Amino acid sequence: MRVDFYHLQSSSVERALPQLLDRALQSGLRAVVMAASEERIEALANHLWTFDPDSWLPHGSVKDGFAPDQPVWLTDHDENPNSAKLLVLTDGMQSTGMAAFDRCLDLFDGNSDEALAAARQRWSTAKAAGHEMHYWQQTETGWKEQGG
């Protein structure tokens, strides 16, 4: 499995997530996005409806139902109810079900010492599990892959 860490430095998860999900959907991938709470899930869901008036990212959460039909499923549980191949972790979330996915994106706040330390631990755990590791650092012009 491929695991990509996204070191957010100049924008928030709310700004980076729609771009990453849009690319995934254009590639034909379904996604599960894990966040820390129901409130956070609803905030992300609302943001995905409004982040760009000229864009539409189909998604849902437990509030919407019909999980198997949702191209992007937002959840605070470790689950894959829409048979997604892409797992997106936010808010320091971790999954014990990563084997059900082909790829995982771990988005973390690089401006928080606590979030950075937690991401380093998740990186070590994923690397020790034998996953293919990639590290992306946010720059003023976009994402740049750094040596892992």
Sequence and secondary structure as in RCSB ss.txt:
>XXXX:A:sequence
MRVDFYHLQSSSVERALPQLLDRALQSGLRAVVMAASEERIEALANHLWTFDPDSWLPHGSVKDGFAPDQPVWLT
DHDENPNSAKLLVLTDGMQSTGMAAFDRCLDLFDGNSDEALAAARQRWSTAKAAGHEMHYWQQTETGWKEQGG
>XXXX:A:secstr
 EEEEEEESSS HHHHHHHHHHHHHHTT  EEEE SSHHHHHHHHHHHHHS TT     B TTT  GGG SEEEE
SSS  TT  SEEEE TT   S GGG SEEEEEEETT HHHHHHHHHHHHHHHHTT EEEEEEEETTEEEEE  
